Amino acid sequence: MHLYMRTRNLQGELMVSICDKECLGKIYREGKFTLKVTPQFYGDQLVPLEKAIAELKKATIANLVGEIIISECIKFGLVHKKGVIRINGIPHAQIITIK
């Protein structure tokens, strides 16, 4: 299983953005929310799920979109299911680690 991922260092923080393969390039809208899943933000390189989870465990900031990545993050205890919102049915979560 492969996902799109982009990592970047921002002012000493490791930000990881990951989305399911089928979400990249889509725009989801619901009410006042709009979620644009662009290659500029989520990356254009596919990585194995195992690598994505390993990077998330090191991240201080994360943005996640899609059924696969969200369910895996819940399974690994990285995201609580109550911390997930759905925009037009697509799950989205953010992780922020305070040092």
Steps between C-alpha positions, in 0.01 A plus 500: 500500500641840400411856597609846392727667755697820531729589790654837574681675781339825610672705768628188674177304463457192281175530305370190324207511258349170386199413289350188351586446135145563379471834685787683330385773263147518641310779672250410771236749613242487775335798661765756588786252448710454187783248490735517200723195474779629276833343400670821614387431857465121518783412263520323169700193604335178611647335810418171673265518796779385733720797403210742544429372853871515590518865390180584688650363822781759465275790394405794717232615254297279267214542254316184398228432243330175402349180636821296487740738674244603762405141587868402527575799723211406727626140511852617599366745759622808311150645459190457716183425305328799667773723353396420143268724302331409173471740213259373238551152647883506483683471834755768594712538812787712619765416758687765695758398758591763758852472635 
